[in-house]
Amino acid sequence: MEQSQPLAERIANQLRRHILLGSLAPGVSIKERDNAEELGVSRTPMREAIRILAKEGLVVLRPARSPIVAAPSLKEVSDDLEVMSALEVLSGRLACKNATPEDLAEIERLYQKMLDTARNGDSVDLFEVDMDFHRAIAAASHNKSLAETHSAYVARLWRTRYLSASIKSDRDRSLRQHGEIVRGLKARDARFVAKEIGSHIRHVVTNVADLFDEREA
C-alpha cells in the first residue's frame, strides 16, 4: 500500500483488492473487528475504509448489522455499463479535441505499461494499469465534471470490469484495441476513437453476461 495515502484509503485499497480477487466474495459480510485485527489497525480507520467502498458501490451498509460485499444483479451491472460506455465515448471524443501532448504521452506510456505488465505481471496489476489508462483519457478531456463522474463509475464497476478483463482468451484482443485507441487519439480522430471505445465496452458487456450465465448454471 502507498504509505503517503491516509490510512483509511490504504485499507480501502487492500479490501478492494480482496474483493477483486474474490477472497471477499459477493454477499459475504465484512466483520470490522476481525478485519481490523487481521490488518493490525483500529476499527475507526477500518470503518472509514468501509464507507469509502460503500460510496463506490462495492459494499452495502446495513443498520445494526455487518456490511456485506455488494452482489449487483445483471440488470444493475448492465445499466451501469451503459452509462460507462457513454462516459468513455464522450471522454475519447473530447480528448481528441482537448488533450495536450503531455496527456497523449501519458496515455501512451500507460498503454506500454499494460503491454509490459501483460508479459510480466499478474491479472490484478494489469487490470489496475488498464483502469489508469481509461482514467487518463477521461482526464485528457479536460472536463472536470466528466472526469469525476467517470472515476465514480470506474470504482462502481471495479469488480465487474476486473472479471471481464481476467478472461485470458480475450486479453490479446483487448490489448490490440487499447493500441488502436492510442493511435486514434494521437491522430485526433474522434470518430475512430469513439468506435474503438464503444466496441471495447460492448465486449465487456458480453463477457459479463456470459459470467452471469455461468454463475447461474
FENGI-V405523 format. One record per residue. N is the residue number from 1. RES is the residue in one letter. PHI is phi as a letter, one per 40 degrees, with the letter a starting at -180 (none if undefined). BURIAL is + if it has 9 or more other ideal C-beta (glycine too) atoms within 8 Angstrom, else -. D_FIRST is the distance of its C-alpha to the first C-alpha in Angstrom with 2 decimals. Layout:
n=N res=RES phi=PHI burial=BURIAL d_first=D_FIRST
n=N res=RES phi=PHI burial=BURIAL d_first=D_FIRST
This chain:
n=1 res=M phi=none burial=- d_first=0.00
n=2 res=E phi=c burial=- d_first=3.80
n=3 res=Q phi=c burial=- d_first=6.08
n=4 res=S phi=c burial=- d_first=8.90
n=5 res=Q phi=c burial=+ d_first=8.24
n=6 res=P phi=d burial=- d_first=10.36
n=7 res=L phi=d burial=- d_first=9.43
n=8 res=A phi=c burial=+ d_first=11.08
n=9 res=E phi=c burial=+ d_first=9.22
n=10 res=R phi=c burial=+ d_first=5.76
n=11 res=I phi=c burial=+ d_first=8.17
n=12 res=A phi=d burial=+ d_first=9.93
n=13 res=N phi=c burial=+ d_first=7.44
n=14 res=Q phi=c burial=+ d_first=7.34
n=15 res=L phi=c burial=+ d_first=11.06
n=16 res=R phi=d burial=+ d_first=11.76
n=17 res=R phi=c burial=+ d_first=10.79
n=18 res=H phi=c burial=+ d_first=13.06
n=19 res=I phi=c burial=+ d_first=15.65
n=20 res=L phi=d burial=+ d_first=15.62
n=21 res=L phi=c burial=- d_first=16.27
n=22 res=G phi=g burial=- d_first=18.84
n=23 res=S phi=c burial=- d_first=17.76
n=24 res=L phi=b burial=+ d_first=18.12
n=25 res=A phi=c burial=- d_first=21.31
n=26 res=P phi=d burial=- d_first=23.30
n=27 res=G phi=g burial=- d_first=25.41
n=28 res=V phi=c burial=- d_first=23.52
n=29 res=S phi=c burial=- d_first=23.20
n=30 res=I phi=b burial=+ d_first=19.99
n=31 res=K phi=c burial=- d_first=21.03
n=32 res=E phi=d burial=+ d_first=19.31
n=33 res=R phi=c burial=- d_first=20.47
n=34 res=D phi=c burial=- d_first=19.64
n=35 res=N phi=c burial=+ d_first=16.08
n=36 res=A phi=c burial=+ d_first=15.56
n=37 res=E phi=c burial=- d_first=17.16
n=38 res=E phi=c burial=- d_first=15.22
n=39 res=L phi=c burial=+ d_first=11.81
n=40 res=G phi=g burial=- d_first=13.73
n=41 res=V phi=b burial=+ d_first=13.78
n=42 res=S phi=c burial=- d_first=16.89
n=43 res=R phi=c burial=+ d_first=18.25
n=44 res=T phi=c burial=- d_first=18.24
n=45 res=P phi=c burial=+ d_first=14.57
n=46 res=M phi=c burial=+ d_first=14.65
n=47 res=R phi=c burial=+ d_first=17.76
n=48 res=E phi=c burial=+ d_first=16.35
n=49 res=A phi=c burial=+ d_first=13.49
n=50 res=I phi=c burial=+ d_first=16.37
n=51 res=R phi=c burial=+ d_first=18.41
n=52 res=I phi=d burial=+ d_first=15.95
n=53 res=L phi=c burial=+ d_first=16.14
n=54 res=A phi=c burial=+ d_first=19.88
n=55 res=K phi=c burial=- d_first=20.42
n=56 res=E phi=c burial=+ d_first=18.97
n=57 res=G phi=g burial=+ d_first=21.41
n=58 res=L phi=c burial=+ d_first=19.07
n=59 res=V phi=b burial=+ d_first=20.18
n=60 res=V phi=b burial=- d_first=23.71
n=61 res=L phi=c burial=- d_first=24.52
n=62 res=R phi=b burial=- d_first=27.74
n=63 res=P phi=c burial=- d_first=30.02
n=64 res=A phi=g burial=- d_first=30.22
n=65 res=R phi=b burial=- d_first=28.33
n=66 res=S phi=c burial=- d_first=24.82
n=67 res=P phi=c burial=+ d_first=23.01
n=68 res=I phi=b burial=+ d_first=22.97
n=69 res=V phi=c burial=+ d_first=21.07
n=70 res=A phi=c burial=+ d_first=23.18
n=71 res=A phi=b burial=- d_first=25.80
n=72 res=P phi=c burial=- d_first=27.41
n=73 res=S phi=c burial=- d_first=30.78
n=74 res=L phi=c burial=- d_first=31.68
n=75 res=K phi=c burial=- d_first=33.60
n=76 res=E phi=c burial=- d_first=30.68
n=77 res=V phi=c burial=+ d_first=28.40
n=78 res=S phi=c burial=+ d_first=31.32
n=79 res=D phi=c burial=- d_first=31.95
n=80 res=D phi=c burial=+ d_first=28.37
n=81 res=L phi=c burial=+ d_first=28.57
n=82 res=E phi=c burial=- d_first=31.92
n=83 res=V phi=c burial=+ d_first=30.47
n=84 res=M phi=d burial=+ d_first=27.50
n=85 res=S phi=d burial=+ d_first=30.10
n=86 res=A phi=c burial=- d_first=32.08
n=87 res=L phi=c burial=+ d_first=29.11
n=88 res=E phi=c burial=+ d_first=28.04
n=89 res=V phi=c burial=+ d_first=31.67
n=90 res=L phi=c burial=+ d_first=32.26
n=91 res=S phi=d burial=+ d_first=29.14
n=92 res=G phi=c burial=+ d_first=30.52
n=93 res=R phi=c burial=+ d_first=33.99
n=94 res=L phi=c burial=+ d_first=32.96
n=95 res=A phi=c burial=+ d_first=30.70
n=96 res=C phi=d burial=+ d_first=33.80
n=97 res=K phi=c burial=- d_first=35.63
n=98 res=N phi=b burial=+ d_first=33.15
n=99 res=A phi=c burial=+ d_first=30.49
n=100 res=T phi=c burial=- d_first=30.69
n=101 res=P phi=d burial=- d_first=30.77
n=102 res=E phi=c burial=- d_first=27.32
n=103 res=D phi=d burial=+ d_first=26.06
n=104 res=L phi=c burial=+ d_first=27.73
n=105 res=A phi=c burial=- d_first=26.37
n=106 res=E phi=c burial=+ d_first=22.75
n=107 res=I phi=c burial=+ d_first=23.57
n=108 res=E phi=c burial=+ d_first=25.24
n=109 res=R phi=c burial=- d_first=22.39
n=110 res=L phi=c burial=+ d_first=20.05
n=111 res=Y phi=c burial=+ d_first=22.88
n=112 res=Q phi=c burial=- d_first=23.19
n=113 res=K phi=c burial=+ d_first=19.50
n=114 res=M phi=d burial=+ d_first=20.14
n=115 res=L phi=c burial=+ d_first=23.10
n=116 res=D phi=c burial=+ d_first=21.31
n=117 res=T phi=c burial=+ d_first=18.46
n=118 res=A phi=c burial=+ d_first=21.27
n=119 res=R phi=c burial=- d_first=22.87
n=120 res=N phi=b burial=- d_first=20.09
n=121 res=G phi=b burial=- d_first=16.93
n=122 res=D phi=c burial=- d_first=16.44
n=123 res=S phi=c burial=- d_first=17.36
n=124 res=V phi=c burial=+ d_first=13.99
n=125 res=D phi=d burial=+ d_first=13.04
n=126 res=L phi=c burial=+ d_first=16.55
n=127 res=F phi=c burial=+ d_first=16.45
n=128 res=E phi=c burial=- d_first=13.49
n=129 res=V phi=c burial=+ d_first=15.51
n=130 res=D phi=d burial=+ d_first=18.57
n=131 res=M phi=c burial=+ d_first=17.44
n=132 res=D phi=c burial=+ d_first=16.53
n=133 res=F phi=d burial=+ d_first=20.10
n=134 res=H phi=c burial=+ d_first=21.71
n=135 res=R phi=c burial=+ d_first=20.03
n=136 res=A phi=c burial=+ d_first=21.26
n=137 res=I phi=c burial=+ d_first=24.73
n=138 res=A phi=c burial=+ d_first=24.69
n=139 res=A phi=c burial=+ d_first=23.72
n=140 res=A phi=c burial=+ d_first=26.53
n=141 res=S phi=c burial=+ d_first=28.97
n=142 res=H phi=f burial=- d_first=28.83
n=143 res=N phi=b burial=- d_first=29.48
n=144 res=K phi=c burial=- d_first=27.04
n=145 res=S phi=c burial=- d_first=28.17
n=146 res=L phi=c burial=+ d_first=27.76
n=147 res=A phi=c burial=+ d_first=24.24
n=148 res=E phi=c burial=- d_first=23.13
n=149 res=T phi=c burial=+ d_first=24.98
n=150 res=H phi=c burial=+ d_first=23.63
n=151 res=S phi=c burial=+ d_first=19.99
n=152 res=A phi=c burial=+ d_first=20.92
n=153 res=Y phi=c burial=+ d_first=22.54
n=154 res=V phi=d burial=+ d_first=19.72
n=155 res=A phi=c burial=+ d_first=17.58
n=156 res=R phi=c burial=+ d_first=20.71
n=157 res=L phi=b burial=+ d_first=21.36
n=158 res=W phi=d burial=+ d_first=17.88
n=159 res=R phi=c burial=+ d_first=18.91
n=160 res=T phi=d burial=+ d_first=22.43
n=161 res=R phi=c burial=+ d_first=21.65
n=162 res=Y phi=c burial=+ d_first=19.27
n=163 res=L phi=c burial=+ d_first=22.19
n=164 res=S phi=c burial=+ d_first=24.52
n=165 res=A phi=c burial=+ d_first=22.48
n=166 res=S phi=c burial=- d_first=22.10
n=167 res=I phi=c burial=+ d_first=25.90
n=168 res=K phi=c burial=- d_first=26.39
n=169 res=S phi=c burial=- d_first=30.03
n=170 res=D phi=c burial=+ d_first=29.07
n=171 res=R phi=c burial=+ d_first=26.44
n=172 res=D phi=c burial=- d_first=29.03
n=173 res=R phi=c burial=- d_first=30.70
n=174 res=S phi=c burial=+ d_first=27.52
n=175 res=L phi=c burial=+ d_first=26.65
n=176 res=R phi=c burial=- d_first=30.26
n=177 res=Q phi=c burial=+ d_first=30.19
n=178 res=H phi=c burial=+ d_first=27.19
n=179 res=G phi=c burial=+ d_first=29.24
n=180 res=E phi=c burial=+ d_first=32.21
n=181 res=I phi=c burial=+ d_first=30.33
n=182 res=V phi=c burial=+ d_first=29.39
n=183 res=R phi=c burial=- d_first=33.04
n=184 res=G phi=c burial=+ d_first=34.32
n=185 res=L phi=c burial=+ d_first=32.16
n=186 res=K phi=c burial=- d_first=33.35
n=187 res=A phi=c burial=- d_first=36.89
n=188 res=R phi=f burial=- d_first=36.31
n=189 res=D phi=c burial=- d_first=37.95
n=190 res=A phi=c burial=+ d_first=36.91
n=191 res=R phi=c burial=- d_first=38.98
n=192 res=F phi=c burial=+ d_first=37.52
n=193 res=V phi=c burial=+ d_first=33.88
n=194 res=A phi=c burial=+ d_first=34.63
n=195 res=K phi=c burial=- d_first=36.28
n=196 res=E phi=c burial=+ d_first=33.42
n=197 res=I phi=c burial=+ d_first=30.74
n=198 res=G phi=c burial=+ d_first=33.11
n=199 res=S phi=c burial=+ d_first=33.68
n=200 res=H phi=c burial=+ d_first=29.98
n=201 res=I phi=c burial=+ d_first=29.43
n=202 res=R phi=c burial=+ d_first=32.65
n=203 res=H phi=c burial=+ d_first=31.31
n=204 res=V phi=c burial=+ d_first=28.23
n=205 res=V phi=d burial=+ d_first=30.77
n=206 res=T phi=c burial=- d_first=32.82
n=207 res=N phi=c burial=+ d_first=29.97
n=208 res=V phi=c burial=+ d_first=28.86
n=209 res=A phi=c burial=+ d_first=32.51
n=210 res=D phi=c burial=- d_first=32.92
n=211 res=L phi=c burial=+ d_first=29.89
n=212 res=F phi=c burial=+ d_first=31.41
n=213 res=D phi=c burial=- d_first=34.77
n=214 res=E phi=c burial=- d_first=33.40
n=215 res=R phi=c burial=- d_first=31.77
n=216 res=E phi=c burial=- d_first=35.09
n=217 res=A phi=c burial=- d_first=37.07
